[in-house]
Each structure stands twice: as C-alpha cells, then as structure tokens.
Amino acid sequence: MSQFMLFDSSSADNEEELKKLDEKIAYAEENLGESEVHEAHLAKALYFIRISDKEKALEQLLLTEGKTISVSQKMDLVFYTLQLAFFYMDFDLVSKNIDKAKKLFEEGGDWERKNRLKVYEGLYCMATRNFNKAASLFLDSISTFTTYEIFPYETLIFYTVLTSIITLDRVSLKQKVVDAPEILTVLGKIPFLSEFLNSWYECQYKAFFSAFAGMAEQIKLDHYLYPHFRFYMREVRTVVYSQFLESYKSVTVEAMAKAFGVSVDFIDQELSRFIAAGKLHCKIDNVAGVVETNRPDAKNTLYQATIKQGDFLLNRIQKLSRVIDL
C-alpha cells in the first residue's frame, strides 16, 4: 500500500507542511467552492496517512467527510479509511467502514466502486477466517479488479486460489478456478501456485505435497494469512485427505503414505489427529494396517432429521389440541 510510507523528515519540515495545508484549507473555505474545500481537507488527511499518524488521519478523514456532498467522494474517503485500517490490522474499524460503505451505496454510487468494495470485503473475510465468503467475493472481483491500492492483481489470484481450494467442491473449482482464463494467465507467475492447484485437482498427491511445502513459506510471509497459518494448513490437509479417501472403502496406510510421498508413521499420526477432531470420517485398523472409510449417508441423515422434526411437530400439535379442548 503505497499510501503508507513513513515520511522521513524533520519535525520542522512537518510543521511547515502542516502550516501550508492549513493555509490552503483556510483560503479554499474563504474564496473557493465546495469541491476545492473538499480537496484541501483531503490533502491534509493524506498527509497524516503518509506520515503514519493514524489518529489524526482518521480525525481529518471524518472532518473531510463533513465537507463532502458527493456520494462517490464519500466512498473514496471510506476506502482511505479502510486502507489505513488494514495497514494497522484494525478489523473492528474495517468492519464498521464496510457497513458504512454499503449504506452509502444505498444512496447511489457507481459499479466501479462497488466492485472495489468487494475486494476490501473479501480481504476482511479472509483476514477474519471467513474463507468461504472471501472466496466468493474474490471470484466475483477477478474480471473487474481495479483495487491496486491494496495489492496487485497477482495477489488477488493468489488469495482466490487459496480460499477456493478449501471451500469449493470439485465441479465448482474446475469451472471457476482451474479453467478460468483470467486465473490461467497469471497462475504461472506465482511460485508453486500452479502445481499446488493442478496437482490437487488431478489427484497427484505426491506433487501436491511438494508444492504445498513451497506454498507454506509464501503464506507465512503474507501479512493477512500468517495469523491463520496453522488453521489453513490443517484445512488444506483435511480437504486433500478427504478427497483421497473418497475413492476407497478401505486402503492400506502404506499405500496412502506412498501416494503422498511420506512415511507410514507420518500418515498414521496425521489421520489419527484428524479423525479425533472429527475432520475425517474413517477409522484406522492398526492390526491390519488399513484405513476404513465410514462416510455418513447424506440421504439417511436427512431422513432421520425429517423424522425427528415430524415427531416434534406432532407433539406440538397434540399439546395444542389439549389446550383447545380445555
């Protein structure tokens, strides 16, 4: 975010620039129109952003909003506030301003700014571990992306692939990500991302684990993903193990370890951990060295739920009939 560069200057220089900005504001308010007044106040807000003075920047942005009539210009002020909030990882401030932006759009606003807001909201969802919504918003933003002030297009694709792979089913992933022209044009420019996505989709698990290690290093370096590193790593492994086991009623631990290019002990420990956490529907027969799947029957689960709800409804009707009889 280029707005947030520490301003390397002396206190005297800062005071001199502030004095000039205040003089510009005073002149605009006395002699010029609303547009010039807005621009003068905005210049002071951007100055505080540039020197990383969060409190004064927020105060000046609110003051500038009071001098602003246009909905589009008010939206731009919200975007500046969001950039500041993301820089300081102030997600409470992010949430409030996303809601504020949505209310402003009820008054008007153009499609370009609405599309930009999707990227901001997607980043907020990802940074607060709502990967499902983040993936949806990022996918909607791919063809209309103009939000270069927070990250480049390659980063959008990086986030889109990472959030989609743990939230979309195979059919949706194929249609929206694996075969998407916009993603394909950028995929190869991001280290390990192409191998990470395609090896998973093509069930090349050994290659996937190799790419997975490379991706892990990139995730560690990401400002917004790093706090969720361990969680994301678990979710990816859950997805890939589930996909592998879906093809089998039973499979030897040795065969699974070979498919992933890891040791039998590693796979045994991994599966035991995920089974205990309820993430994988299977059990390990350590004597036979076999993993047996016991996937829940979706139709049977729905049938049992319907019966239970039906019994509850009948009980309510019987109680109501007794009240009416009285």
C-alpha positions in Angstrom: 0.0 0.0 0.0 1.9 2.9 -1.3 -0.1 5.5 0.8 1.6 4.2 4.0 5.3 5.2 3.6 6.9 6.6 6.7 7.7 10.2 6.0 11.4 10.7 6.6 11.6 14.4 7.5 12.4 16.6 10.5 9.8 17.9 12.9 10.3 21.4 11.5 9.6 20.2 7.9 6.4 18.6 9.2 5.3 21.7 10.9 6.0 23.7 7.8 3.9 21.4 5.6 1.1 21.4 8.1 1.1 25.2 8.1 0.9 25.2 4.3 -2.0 22.7 4.3 -3.9 24.7 6.9 -3.4 27.9 4.8 -4.7 26.1 1.8 -7.8 25.0 3.7 -8.4 28.5 5.0 -8.1 30.0 1.6 -10.4 27.4 0.0 -13.1 28.0 2.6 -13.0 31.7 2.2 -12.6 32.1 -1.5 -13.4 28.8 -3.4 -16.2 26.3 -3.9 -17.2 23.0 -2.2 -15.0 20.9 -4.4 -11.9 22.9 -3.6 -12.7 22.8 0.1 -13.0 19.0 -0.1 -9.7 18.7 -1.9 -7.9 20.9 0.6 -9.1 18.9 3.6 -8.4 15.6 1.8 -4.8 16.8 1.2 -4.3 17.2 4.9 -5.8 13.7 5.6 -3.5 12.2 3.1 -0.5 13.9 4.7 -1.4 12.3 8.1 -1.7 9.0 6.3 1.7 9.4 4.7 3.4 10.1 8.0 1.5 7.1 9.6 -0.3 9.2 12.2 -3.4 7.0 12.4 -5.5 9.0 14.9 -5.0 12.4 13.2 -5.6 10.8 9.8 -9.0 9.3 10.9 -9.9 12.6 12.6 -9.1 14.5 9.4 -10.9 12.0 7.2 -14.1 12.5 9.3 -13.7 16.2 9.1 -13.3 15.9 5.3 -16.4 13.8 5.1 -18.3 16.7 6.7 -17.2 19.0 3.9 -18.2 16.4 1.2 -21.5 16.2 -0.6 -20.9 13.7 -3.4 -21.6 10.0 -2.5 -18.7 8.9 -4.7 -16.3 11.2 -2.9 -17.6 10.0 0.5 -17.0 6.4 -0.8 -13.4 7.4 -1.6 -12.9 8.6 2.0 -14.2 5.2 3.2 -11.6 3.5 1.0 -8.9 5.6 2.5 -10.1 4.7 6.0 -10.2 1.0 5.0 -6.6 1.2 3.7 -5.5 2.7 7.0 -7.4 0.1 9.0 -5.9 -2.8 7.0 -2.4 -1.4 7.4 -2.8 -1.4 11.2 -4.9 -4.7 11.2 -7.7 -2.9 12.9 -10.5 -5.2 11.8 -13.2 -3.6 14.0 -12.6 -0.4 12.1 -12.6 -2.3 8.8 -16.0 -3.9 9.6 -17.6 -0.6 10.6 -16.4 1.1 7.4 -17.5 -1.8 5.1 -21.0 -1.4 6.7 -20.8 2.3 6.2 -19.9 1.8 2.5 -22.8 -0.5 1.9 -25.2 2.2 3.4 -23.7 4.8 1.2 -24.3 2.6 -1.9 -28.0 2.6 -0.9 -27.9 6.4 -1.7 -26.1 5.8 -5.0 -22.6 5.0 -6.1 -21.1 3.6 -9.3 -20.3 0.0 -10.2 -16.5 0.6 -10.2 -16.6 1.5 -6.5 -19.0 -1.3 -5.7 -16.6 -3.8 -7.3 -13.7 -2.3 -5.4 -15.6 -2.8 -2.1 -15.9 -6.5 -2.9 -12.1 -6.8 -2.8 -11.9 -4.9 0.5 -14.7 -7.1 2.0 -13.1 -10.3 0.6 -9.7 -9.3 2.2 -11.6 -8.6 5.5 -13.3 -12.0 5.4 -10.1 -13.8 4.6 -8.2 -12.0 7.4 -11.0 -12.9 9.9 -11.1 -16.6 8.7 -14.3 -16.5 6.8 -12.7 -18.2 3.8 -16.0 -19.3 2.2 -17.3 -15.7 1.8 -13.8 -14.5 0.9 -13.5 -17.0 -2.0 -16.9 -15.9 -3.4 -16.0 -12.2 -3.2 -12.6 -12.7 -4.8 -14.1 -14.8 -7.6 -16.6 -12.0 -8.3 -13.8 -9.5 -8.5 -11.4 -11.2 -10.9 -12.8 -9.7 -14.1 -13.4 -6.2 -12.7 -10.3 -5.8 -10.4 -9.1 -2.2 -10.1 -8.1 -2.2 -6.4 -4.4 -1.8 -6.9 -4.1 0.5 -3.9 -4.1 -2.5 -1.5 -2.5 -5.3 -3.6 -1.7 -6.2 -7.2 -3.7 -8.5 -9.4 -1.4 -11.4 -8.9 -2.1 -11.2 -5.1 -5.9 -11.4 -5.9 -5.3 -14.6 -7.8 -3.1 -16.0 -5.0 -5.9 -15.3 -2.4 -8.6 -16.6 -4.8 -6.9 -20.0 -5.3 -6.0 -20.4 -1.6 -9.5 -19.7 -0.4 -11.3 -21.6 -3.2 -9.4 -24.8 -2.8 -10.7 -25.3 0.8 -14.2 -24.1 0.2 -15.4 -25.1 -3.3 -16.4 -28.6 -4.5 -14.5 -30.1 -7.4 -17.1 -29.2 -10.0 -17.2 -25.5 -9.0 -13.4 -25.4 -8.6 -12.9 -26.7 -12.1 -15.3 -24.2 -13.6 -14.4 -21.1 -11.6 -10.7 -21.6 -10.9 -8.9 -24.4 -12.7 -10.3 -23.5 -16.2 -10.8 -19.7 -15.6 -8.9 -17.8 -18.3 -8.2 -14.8 -16.0 -6.6 -17.1 -13.5 -4.7 -19.2 -16.0 -2.9 -16.1 -17.4 -1.4 -15.3 -14.0 -1.1 -18.7 -12.3 2.4 -19.5 -13.7 3.8 -16.2 -12.4 3.2 -17.1 -8.8 5.7 -19.7 -7.4 4.2 -23.1 -6.6 0.6 -21.9 -7.2 0.0 -23.7 -10.5 1.5 -27.0 -9.1 -0.5 -26.6 -5.9 -3.8 -26.2 -7.6 -3.4 -28.6 -10.5 -1.8 -31.4 -8.6 -4.6 -31.3 -6.1 -7.3 -31.3 -8.8 -5.5 -34.1 -10.8 -5.0 -36.2 -7.6 -1.2 -36.1 -7.9 -0.8 -36.2 -4.2 3.0 -36.5 -4.1 3.4 -33.5 -6.3 0.8 -31.7 -4.3 2.7 -32.2 -1.0 5.8 -30.9 -2.7 4.1 -27.7 -3.9 2.3 -27.5 -0.5 5.6 -27.0 1.2 6.5 -24.1 -1.1 3.1 -22.5 -0.6 3.5 -22.8 3.1 6.5 -20.5 3.0 4.6 -17.9 1.0 1.6 -18.0 3.4 4.0 -17.4 6.3 5.2 -14.2 4.6 1.7 -12.9 3.9 0.5 -10.1 6.2 -3.1 -11.3 6.4 -2.7 -15.1 6.1 0.1 -15.6 8.5 -2.1 -15.3 11.7 -4.2 -18.2 10.3 -1.2 -20.3 9.0 -1.7 -23.3 11.2 -5.5 -23.3 10.7 -5.2 -23.0 6.9 -2.6 -25.8 6.8 -5.0 -28.1 8.7 -7.9 -27.2 6.4 -5.9 -28.0 3.2 -4.8 -31.3 4.6 -8.3 -32.2 5.6 -9.5 -31.4 2.1 -6.8 -33.4 0.3 -7.0 -36.4 2.7 -10.8 -36.5 2.3 -10.5 -36.4 -1.5 -8.1 -39.3 -1.5 -10.2 -41.4 0.9 -13.4 -40.7 -1.1 -12.2 -43.1 -3.8 -11.9 -46.1 -1.4 -13.9 -48.1 1.0 -10.6 -49.3 2.5 -7.0 -48.6 1.7 -3.7 -49.6 3.4 -1.9 -47.0 5.3 1.2 -47.9 3.4 -0.5 -47.3 0.0 -1.7 -43.9 1.2 1.7 -43.0 2.5 3.3 -43.9 -0.8 0.7 -41.9 -2.7 1.6 -38.8 -0.7 5.3 -39.4 -0.7 5.6 -39.5 3.1 6.3 -42.2 5.8 3.7 -44.6 7.2 4.2 -43.1 10.7 3.5 -39.6 9.4 0.2 -40.6 7.7 -0.8 -42.6 10.7 -0.3 -39.6 13.0 -2.0 -37.2 10.6 -5.1 -39.4 10.2 -5.3 -40.1 13.9 -5.3 -36.4 14.7 -7.9 -35.5 12.1 -10.2 -38.5 13.0 -10.1 -37.5 16.6 -11.0 -33.9 15.7 -14.0 -35.2 13.6 -12.5 -33.9 10.4 -12.2 -37.3 8.6 -14.9 -39.9 8.5 -12.8 -43.1 8.7 -11.1 -45.4 11.2 -7.7 -47.0 11.3 -7.2 -50.7 11.8 -3.7 -50.7 13.2 -3.5 -54.5 13.3 -4.2 -54.9 9.6 -2.6 -51.5 8.7 -5.8 -50.4 6.9 -7.8 -47.2 6.8 -11.6 -47.9 6.5 -13.9 -45.1 5.5 -17.3 -44.6 7.1 -18.7 -41.7 5.2 -22.0 -40.5 6.5 -25.0 -41.3 4.3 -26.4 -37.9 3.4 -29.9 -39.4 2.5 -30.1 -41.3 5.7 -29.1 -38.3 7.7 -31.8 -36.2 6.0 -34.4 -38.9 6.6 -33.6 -39.1 10.3 -33.7 -35.4 10.6 -37.1 -35.3 8.9 -38.5 -38.0 11.2 -37.2 -36.1 14.2 -38.8 -32.8 13.1 -42.0 -34.6 12.3 -42.2 -36.2 15.8 -41.5 -32.7 17.3 -44.3 -31.2 15.2 -46.8 -33.9 16.2 -46.0 -33.4 19.8 -46.7 -29.7 19.5 -50.0 -30.3 17.7 -51.1 -32.8 20.4 -50.3 -30.3 23.2 -52.1 -27.5 21.3 -55.2 -29.8 20.8 -55.3 -30.5 24.6 -55.2 -26.8 25.3 -58.0 -26.1 22.8 -60.2 -28.9 24.3 -59.8 -27.4 27.8 
